[in-house]
Amino acid sequence: VGVNTVGAPGVLPAFSGRIVSQGPAQVLPAVADGAFRFAPYWLETGAQPGYGAMRLRLETPANVTTAIDPLVVTGPVREQADYVAINYPYAGQIFFNYLHTGVGGPQSRRLVVGAGRPLTVELDMPSLYPAETDGYFTTRTLGEIAEMKRPRLRMAANGEKLLEAAVPYFEAAAEQIVVGENRVSEVYGRRFTGRVLAVERAVFSAPPGFVENDGALELTLMFPQASLAQKEILLATGDGRETDALELDYESPRTVRFVVRTARGVVLRSAPVAVDGTARRMLKIRWGGFFPAAASSASPRQNIDVTLDGVSILSGQADFVLGAPQSVAIGGGAGTATAFSGRLLAVRRLVHETP
């Protein structure tokens, strides 16, 4: 420290100032790769505070009475607030804009959405994340943290990319991130005049019990009321190059088949299953891909069993792609596959694998 011991050209032999103190420091915990590597997945959080990118399920106002509404407001006070607002320029049209107090910000292109219609907005901006030293980032690499905290706003609505721009921001604590309400000022009004149906967060870590337990993956979910795609991915595992997936193939808005497609050519289909987008359902998935290459050879690495509300709807066996670490994506998959458009209410892994 303070000495050019390697003789680097153009560099003085020693620091010309004075080093007052020196000591070791570790800004963030260093966490090695475990047996699993998880892709982010969306989980409904309700009103509880949290961090991370948001997916908002909205219903636009049936009768537009304002020119603009607050959608997401972050920050502790008016002088340190950032706003995402929804604008109503003409009947059946909306656009979004971002405001950093004292500076302003970008706006999106316009989107055609009828009054009182459903709207799914995906939003990522730096004030949705805590300071770099927060425990939220414990399992993330420095590169991942830098990407999340990058001063950039990204927005999509109903699957269409609307906006990506560099933006300034203020830091905000979890309880200072508010959806559908402006608690710090009169800018853009006080409340969203439509309905907020659900707030979801992008989860970057394994669900409870996933690494420690060896049982089924249990999902509490609600199927979409009307999927915009004919096929969606509910679960995907692999080694980062090849993927085994559990798909939902929609034969109608109320009928779906569960389909297993493996990288090695196995295809298993369930009988048609009736679904209702307004009811909570319990799905349990036993999946050989949950046992990575480093796991005991006694692990049930070929088993597939899917039950819905306690009734088996699909079972069989397949040779899964196993990596070390093993890649896992919940509510989506790799590449261009369409993610699950329903609502994930809870995710956990049960303690023991059962026949």
N, C-alpha and C positions, 0 to 999 in steps of 0.2 A: 504494500500500500504506500503510495507516494513516491515510489522509486521505479525508474525505468530499468529493470533488471535484464531485459531482453535486448537492450540497445536499439529500440525502434528508431528508424531514421526520422529526423525532423522533430523529435521529442526531447525535451530537456531531460537530463539524467535524474532529476528529482523535482517533486512538487515544490514550487517556490513560496507557497504560503505556509501556514502552520496547521497541522492536524491536532485538534484540541482533544478529541476522544475517538475511540474506535471500539466497536462491539458487534457481535453477531445479531442478525435480525431475520425473522421469517414472517413476511407479510401475510402469506396465505398458507394453509396446511397443504402439504404435498401428499396427494392420494394416488396410489398406483392403480393401474387397471385391474378390475376384479374379474370375476367369471362371466359377467354380463356387461354389455354396452347397450344403453337404452337410447332410442330416439325420443324426442319430445312427444308428449301426447296431451290432448285437451281433457281437462277434468273440471266439472262444474264445481264452483266454490261458493255459490250463494252470496250472502252479504259479508262473509268473513273477510278480513283484510288478507292480502297476499301480494306476491310479486310475480312478474313475468308477463309475457305477451298475453293479450286478451282476445277472446272470441265472444262477441256479444250477440245474443239472439233477441231481436227487437221486433216490435210491430209498429209501423209508422202511424202517426196520428190519423184517425178517420176524418177529422175536420181540422185542417190546418188553420190555426189562429195566430201564429207568429211567423216571422220571416226566418227565424233562426232559433235553435235550441242548443243548450249545453249537452254534450254526450259523455265526455270524460274530462274531469278537472283534477289536476294534481298540484300539490304544493300546500304550504301551511297558511299563507296569507295572500291577500290580493297582490302585493308587490312581488311575490315569488311564486306565481302561479303559471301553469301551462294549461291550455284549453284545446280540446278537439270538439268542434261544433258541427251540427248537421243543419244545412240550409235548405230552404224550400223556395226556389226562384219562381217556379211555375207549377201549376197543378200536374201531379204525376212525375215531377222531377226533384232530385235532391243532389247536393254535393257537400263535401266536407272541407273544413279548413282548420288550420292549426295556428294558435296564437301563443307566442312567448311574450309575457308581459314586458312592455317597453320596446319590443322589437317587431312584432308581427310574425308572419310565417306564410307557408304555401297553402294552396287550395287544390282540391282534386278536380278532375273532370266531372261532368254531370252523369247521373245514372237515372234511368227510367224505373220508377217504383210507384205503383199505385197507392192511393191513400188506404190506410188500414191493412197494408200487406206485410207479410213477414220479411225480415231483413236480417242477414247474418253478416256482421262486421268483424273482420280480423284486424287487430291493431297492435303494432309494436313500436315503442318509442322509449328512449333512455330513462325517462322519469318513472317508468313502470318497474324499474329495478332498483335495489338498494345500493348503498356505497360498496365499493369493491371489497372492503374488509368484512362485510356482513357474512354471517354463517350460511346464508342462502347459496353462496358461491363455493362452499367447502369442497365439493366434489368436482368442481369444474377446473379446467386448465386455464392458464393465463390467457391463451389465445381465445378460448371460449368466452371468458369474462370480458375481454376487450371487444369481442364481437357484439355481445349483449349490450355493453355500455357505449357502443359507438353512437355518436350524435346523429341519429338517423331515424326518420319517421317512415313507417311502411303501413299501408292500409289496403285492404281488399274488402269488397262487399259482394255477397252472393257468388263468391268464387272468382270475381273479376278484379284484377289488380287496378287500383285507382290512383295510388300516389306512393312515390318513394322520393324522399328529399332529405338533405342535411338540415338539421334544426338545432338551435340552442335549447337549453333546458335548465330547470332548477331541480335539485335533489328533492325527493319526497319520501316520507315514511309510509308504511303500508296503510295506516289509518288516514293518510292524506291523499289517497287515491280513491276518487269517488266517481261512480257511474250514474249518469242520468240526473245529476244534481250539481248545482254550483253553490257551495257553502261559503265561498270566500269573497264574492263580489256580485254585482248586478250584470257583469259582462255576459252577453248572450242569454240573459234571463236566469231564472232560478232552477227550473226543472225541465226535463225532456217531456214533451206533451204527448208522446206515444207511450208504448208499454215496453219495459225491459223484462223479457221472459226468462232469460238465463244469462249468467256471467260465468265464463269458463277461462281457465288459465292453462298456459302451456307448461306442462310438468316435465322437468328435465332429469328427474331421478327415478330410481326403481320404486314400484309401489310397495307398501308395507309387506314385509315377510317374503319378498321375492327371492332374495339371496339366501336367507336363512332356512326357509321352508322348502318342502319338496312335493306339496300337494297341488291341487288344481288352482288355476287362476280364476278368481271370482269377480265378475263384473256386474255391478248394478247399473242398468242402463234404460234408456227410453229410445225406441226405434224412431227414425224420422217420420214425420207425418206424411211427407211426400218427398222421396229422394229425387235429386236432380240428375242422378246417374243411375244406370242400370246395374252397375257393379261397384261395390265399395269394399275396402279392405278393413277388416276388424282386428287382425293380428298378423304379424309377419316376423319370422325369425330367420337367421342365417349366419353367414360369416362375413357379411359386408359385400360379397360378390354375388352369391347365389341366395335365393330367398324361397322359403316355404311359407305359404299364406293361407289364412282362413278368410274366405270372401263371403260377402252377402250378395246374392244375385236376385234382384227384384223382378218378379214376374208381373207384379202390379203394385200399386201403392200399399196394399194390405197383405201381400203375399210375397214371401222370400224363401229362397233356398240357401242353406249353408253349404259352401263348397270348399273343400281342401284341394289346393293345387301345390304340389311340391316341385322343387327344382329338378328332381329326378323322374318326373313324368307321372306321378301318381295323382289321380283325380278321384275324389270321393264327393258324392252329392247327397244331401238330405232330401227327404220328401218335402213338398211345399209346406211352409209354416205360416200360419196366420199371425200377423202382427198388428198392434194398435199403437199409434204414435202418442197416445195420451197416458199409457199405463207404464208403471215401473216393472221391469223384468229382471230376473236373476239368471245369469248365464255362467256356467262353470265349464272351463276348458282344461282338459288334461291333454298335454301336448309334449311329445318326445323331444321337441326342440328346446324345451326348458332345461335340458340337462346337457351342459357344455362338454366339450371334448375332454376337459380335465376331470369331469365327474366320475364317480365309481362306475365300473362296467355293469354293475348290478342295477343301475338306474333304468327305468322303463323308457328307453330312448326311442321306441317305435310306436308307442301307444297314442291313439287319438280317441278322445271321447268328449262329446259336446252335449251338455244337458241344458235345457231351458225350463226354468221353474220346476226342477226336479225330474223332468221327463227327458230321457235320452233321445236325441234327434239325429245324431251322427256318431258313428264309431268305426274304427278300423286300425290299420297299421301302415306305417310308411318309414322309409329310411330318410331321416332328417339330416339337413346340413348342419353340422356342429362346428363351431369355431372356438377359439380361445384367445380373447373373450368372445362370447356368443352375442350376436346383435339381436336386439328385441325391439319391436315397435308395436305399441298398443294404440288401437283406434286409427291405424294408418299403415303405410308400408313405404317401401323404397321407390324411387323413380317417380313416374307420372301417375301411379295408381291413385284413384280417388279415395280420400280418407272417409271414415265413418262420419256421416252427417247427423246422426242422432246425438243423444246426450249421455255422456258417461258421468254417472253420479258418484260412484265409488269403485275403487280397484284395490284388490288385495290378493295375496297368495295364501292358501290354506296350509296348515302345518304338515299333514301327511298325505302321501299318495295312496289312493285306495284302488282296488281292482275295479 
